Amino acid sequence: MQPQTITKKRSRFAFIGDIIGELRKVNWPSRRDTVRLTIMVLIVCLVVGIFLGALDYGFSELVARVLLGGG
């Protein structure tokens, strides 16, 4: 049992070392790119949210007028 435990511990440390090595190879975006893309995502989310809200409001009004017969 002892050799397997040592091998598992070594393989875990080797795995963590491999992860660190791969993270060093990653081409991380610059701060400017990160800020620019974050703002872009927020704007797209806002536009889609407004569009879906307007669509929901329109369908709610349609259902209220057609099916419920009121306004």
Secondary structure as UniProt FT lines:
FT   HELIX           2..25
FT   HELIX           31..66
//
